[in-house]
Amino acid sequence: METIKVSAKSRSTAVAGAIAGVIREHRHAEVQAIGAGAVNQAVKAIAIARGYLERDGLDIACTPTFVEVDVGGEERTAVKFLVEVTRTFEPKPDAPRPTPPPVVD
């Protein structure tokens, strides 16, 4: 499984879709971000993905950690979020589908 890498310019809804897809397939995902803007987009994406997965009866939580990564021969500190399914439940068949918030950059 690949790590989902997020930048400050990433669309949070697109990243959320990627997270939800990986969670559906593997039951966990790794999301990595370097810098405040990228971490902001990653956190928003995880929150949006939680709404997407609610339709499937899946609840998720994330654990943030610091990791050192090599970027062009230079060592950088990244925040890595381990996103995991914490519980499953029976979704309500008539529950409204959540609408992601507008993207504000």
Phi, psi and omega per residue, in radians:
M1 nan 2.309 3.130
E2 -1.406 2.613 2.997
T3 -1.369 2.335 3.088
I4 -1.447 2.013 -3.095
K5 -1.716 2.283 -3.054
V6 -2.050 2.387 3.041
S7 -1.988 2.992 3.115
A8 -1.104 -0.408 -3.114
K9 -1.648 -0.001 3.141
S10 -1.169 2.476 3.046
R11 -1.380 2.117 -3.058
S12 -1.059 -0.606 3.134
T13 -1.204 -0.625 3.102
A14 -1.194 -0.740 3.107
V15 -1.133 -0.695 3.111
A16 -1.034 -0.736 3.100
G17 -1.087 -0.701 3.113
A18 -1.147 -0.760 3.115
I19 -1.065 -0.839 -3.126
A20 -1.045 -0.724 3.125
G21 -1.098 -0.756 3.128
V22 -1.173 -0.725 3.122
I23 -1.069 -0.769 3.141
R24 -1.049 -0.641 -3.081
E25 -1.468 -0.752 -2.992
H26 -1.973 -0.183 -3.111
R27 1.261 0.045 3.016
H28 -2.760 2.770 3.123
A29 -2.590 2.703 3.042
E30 -2.008 2.255 -3.128
V31 -2.123 2.238 -3.069
Q32 -2.137 2.415 -3.138
A33 -2.500 2.488 3.077
I34 -2.123 2.084 3.124
G35 1.762 2.724 -3.059
A36 -1.067 -0.769 -3.133
G37 -1.105 -0.704 3.137
A38 -1.198 -0.698 3.114
V39 -1.116 -0.712 3.096
N40 -1.018 -0.840 -3.137
Q41 -1.112 -0.664 -3.136
A42 -1.140 -0.764 -3.134
V43 -1.131 -0.748 3.092
K44 -1.062 -0.733 -3.129
A45 -1.104 -0.689 3.127
I46 -1.133 -0.717 3.110
A47 -1.115 -0.743 3.119
I48 -1.162 -0.723 3.119
A49 -1.061 -0.614 3.111
R50 -1.047 -0.711 3.079
G51 -1.142 -0.735 3.116
Y52 -1.055 -0.750 -3.055
L53 -1.313 -0.339 3.100
E54 -1.032 -0.613 3.112
R55 -1.075 -0.448 -3.115
D56 -1.691 0.072 -3.134
G57 1.338 0.481 3.141
L58 -2.050 2.365 3.023
D59 -2.007 2.464 -3.095
I60 -2.174 2.801 3.010
A61 -2.505 2.794 -3.140
C62 -2.263 2.641 3.085
T63 -2.110 2.048 3.128
P64 -1.527 2.486 3.049
T65 -2.467 2.769 3.025
F66 -1.646 2.420 3.059
V67 -2.371 2.603 3.051
E68 -1.638 2.269 -3.141
V69 -2.234 2.676 3.106
D70 -1.666 2.095 3.107
V71 -2.139 1.820 3.132
G72 1.051 0.681 3.131
G73 1.429 0.016 -3.139
E74 -1.981 2.349 3.137
E75 -1.440 2.232 -3.137
R76 -2.210 2.688 3.057
T77 -1.666 2.232 3.113
A78 -2.049 2.791 2.966
V79 -1.791 2.193 3.097
K80 -1.976 2.264 3.107
F81 -1.852 2.133 2.991
L82 -1.603 2.013 -3.092
V83 -1.851 2.187 -3.060
E84 -2.349 2.672 3.022
V85 -1.282 2.208 3.133
T86 -1.767 -0.465 3.097
R87 -2.830 2.800 3.025
T88 -2.092 2.696 3.140
F89 -2.669 2.904 3.117
E90 -1.486 1.955 3.138
P91 -1.181 2.573 3.086
K92 -1.282 2.234 -3.069
P93 -1.119 -0.482 -3.102
D94 -1.827 0.247 -3.131
A95 -1.166 2.403 3.102
P96 -1.157 2.523 3.113
R97 -1.379 2.266 -3.121
P98 -1.165 2.478 3.084
T99 -1.767 2.231 3.137
P100 -1.136 2.615 3.135
P101 -1.165 2.785 3.090
P102 -1.119 2.555 -3.134
V103 -1.366 2.150 3.112
V104 -2.121 1.976 -3.136
D105 -1.904 nan nan
